[in-house]
Amino acid sequence: MSGVIFLGTGGGRMVVLNQMRHSGGFWLRLGDVNILQDPGPGSLVMAHKHVLKPSSLDAIVLSHRHIDHSNDINVMIEAMTGGGFQPRGRVIVPRDSLNEDPVVLQYVRPFTEIVEIKEGMELSIRNINISFPIRTMHPVETYGAIYEFNSMRLGYIPDTEYFPELAQVFKGVDFLIINVVRMTTDKRIRHLNIKEAADLIGSIKPKMAILTHFGLQVLKASPDHQAMLISERTGVRVIAAYDGLNASFEGNRV
């Protein structure tokens, strides 16, 4: 069975720093391949809480270096590799996660294969294909991803401000995970607001869209209610993730 388990759905400083929602990223089970995306603060703890084995991970992927996405990257590398005694897996990250005040520490790098993301890059892990079709608009180097598995496609739109190319790049994915931090736009912060997320979902038209990475504004406005409004507007099944949500990509079930 293929699906996703959310180890955290919090985004933005106040939500993460106060742990109003957990912030461990999400764990993808795509057939027999396990991938951890954006292991922010508490990822290791939440993985064990949900009886997931970091030693089973095939890859850890960072969309970008900000602490709410990358805080647990080094401990998860150690957990994936048995403390470094069983080197394995891949760590797939933007260049600025490795250079200029790196978030991936030097001492863990020999434990795994380090892959530097470049725009347009594609790679495979057994029968799973991963592409990084576009660099998003955020203060640091940030990449969305498309995961292809079992003749299905999952798109992930990470932190970014809105720009029209997003809809073009992710058009035709079967499932979409999208970070929605804000209700209103603040150009200093460069995150999607809820209306922009709705516009993207309406243009991309996945079978199912999952909202996550909620900032304080969205929490106050009720993520479930916002998901319902987007569903009514777009005709797409939209759900708001919660900490621990286990959603299946088989038969479009949750």
Helices and strands as residue ranges (DSSP letters): E 3-8, H 13-17, E 23-30, E 33-37, H 43-49, G 54-56, E 59-61, H 67-70, H 73-80, E 90-94, G 95-97, G 106-111, E 113-117, E 121-125, E 128-132, E 145-149, E 152-157, H 165-170, E 175-179, H 194-204, E 208-212, H 216-220, H 223-234, E 237-240, E 246-248
